[in-house]
């Protein structure tokens, strides 16, 4: 079992065992979502994880499926990156 304390700014440190399990490295983003059962899940932001989250929450519409498919094929730019200054 792993515990993390929430700071006054709402930040947590993900325990090293969980970072390894999710294959997270410095600068990666994490995905939090709530399943229909109410369970909250944390995952990496890989395309597969996002598809699973959308399917589990029932939020995957036709438009999103098309976009995710295009992203998977490399036909669309990744807009999750911060713009360069």
C-alpha positions as CSV (number, residue, x, y, z in Angstrom):
1,X,0.0,0.0,0.0
2,X,1.3,3.5,-0.9
3,X,0.2,6.8,0.7
4,X,0.7,10.3,-0.5
5,X,0.0,13.5,1.4
6,X,-1.8,16.4,-0.3
7,X,0.0,19.8,0.2
8,X,-1.8,23.1,0.8
9,X,-1.4,23.7,-3.0
10,X,-3.2,20.4,-3.8
11,X,0.0,18.7,-4.9
12,X,1.1,15.1,-4.2
13,X,4.2,13.1,-4.8
14,X,3.5,9.9,-6.5
15,X,5.3,7.1,-4.7
16,X,8.2,5.7,-6.5
17,X,6.7,2.2,-6.7
18,X,3.6,3.6,-8.5
19,X,5.8,5.8,-10.8
20,X,7.7,2.6,-11.8
21,X,4.4,0.7,-12.3
22,X,3.0,3.4,-14.5
23,X,6.4,3.9,-16.3
24,X,6.3,7.6,-15.4
25,X,9.3,9.8,-15.8
26,X,10.1,13.4,-15.2
27,X,7.8,15.7,-17.1
28,X,5.2,13.0,-17.9
29,X,1.5,13.9,-17.4
30,X,-0.9,11.7,-15.5
31,X,-4.6,11.0,-16.1
32,X,-7.1,10.8,-13.4
33,X,-10.6,9.6,-14.1
34,X,-13.7,8.3,-12.3
35,X,-15.1,5.0,-13.4
36,X,-18.9,4.5,-13.6
37,X,-18.6,2.5,-10.4
38,X,-17.2,5.6,-8.6
39,X,-13.6,4.2,-8.4
40,X,-10.9,6.8,-9.2
41,X,-8.1,5.7,-11.4
42,X,-4.7,7.2,-12.1
43,X,-2.8,6.2,-15.3
44,X,-0.2,7.5,-17.6
45,X,-1.4,9.6,-20.6
46,X,-0.6,7.1,-23.3
47,X,-3.2,6.9,-26.0
48,X,-4.3,3.5,-24.8
49,X,-4.9,4.9,-21.2
50,X,-7.0,7.8,-22.6
51,X,-9.1,5.4,-24.8
52,X,-9.7,3.1,-21.8
53,X,-10.7,6.1,-19.6
54,X,-13.1,7.5,-22.2
55,X,-14.6,4.0,-22.7
56,X,-15.0,3.4,-19.0
57,X,-16.6,6.7,-18.3
58,X,-18.8,6.6,-21.3
59,X,-17.4,9.8,-22.7
60,X,-16.0,8.4,-25.9
61,X,-18.2,9.7,-28.7
62,X,-17.8,9.3,-32.4
63,X,-15.8,12.5,-32.8
64,X,-13.3,11.5,-30.1
65,X,-12.9,8.0,-31.5
66,X,-12.0,9.6,-34.9
67,X,-9.5,12.0,-33.3
68,X,-7.9,9.3,-31.2
69,X,-7.6,7.1,-34.2
70,X,-5.9,9.9,-36.2
71,X,-3.5,10.6,-33.2
72,X,-2.6,6.9,-33.1
73,X,-1.7,7.0,-36.7
74,X,0.4,10.2,-36.2
75,X,-1.9,12.2,-38.5
76,X,-2.6,15.0,-36.0
77,X,-0.3,17.2,-33.9
78,X,-0.2,16.6,-30.1
79,X,-1.7,19.7,-28.5
80,X,-0.9,18.6,-25.0
81,X,2.6,20.1,-25.1
82,X,3.2,23.5,-23.6
83,X,3.9,26.3,-26.2
84,X,7.5,27.4,-26.4
85,X,8.3,30.8,-25.0
